Amino acid sequence: MTTADNRPRRIQRRRTKGWRAPAGAIYVGRPTRFGNAARILPAGDCRNGLIVQWGANGGVVGTWPADGLDARRYATELYRSWINQPEQEPLRTLVRNLLHGRDLTCWCPLPADGQPDHCHAAVLLDLANARPASA
């Protein structure tokens, strides 16, 4: 399933009874090869804060308010920066080959209409479906 203009879209996964991902959609969450290594976690004793950690055993790279928007924005930019490193070219090629034209599913909340999508799946959608540079 794609948007009205036939572009692939990001779909938020649900745990509600009976929910199923649309046919052909691909899950790109953390346990997959496409997952974001930036994790958003509660900030320990701070009940109203979040931390962003890079990797399962990585260090904390910042703290944010509990609403999560800035933390999601930062985690997405960490992923965008990481996947665009020269040594990630094989992964980018895999993204283009396996995810092109496909809807992607992730647990991140969807943005409000007109707002930017702060989810690594949105980064993957852009990468997988970018038009090739003209020669």
Buried (B, 14 or more C-beta within 10 A) or exposed (E): EEEEEEEBBBBEBEEEEEEEBEEEBBBBBBEEEBBBBBBBEEBEEEEEBBBBBBEEEEEEEBBBEEEBEBBBBBBBBBBBEBBEEEEEEEBBEBBBEEBEEBBBBBEBEBBEEEEEBBBBBBBBBEBBBEEEEEE
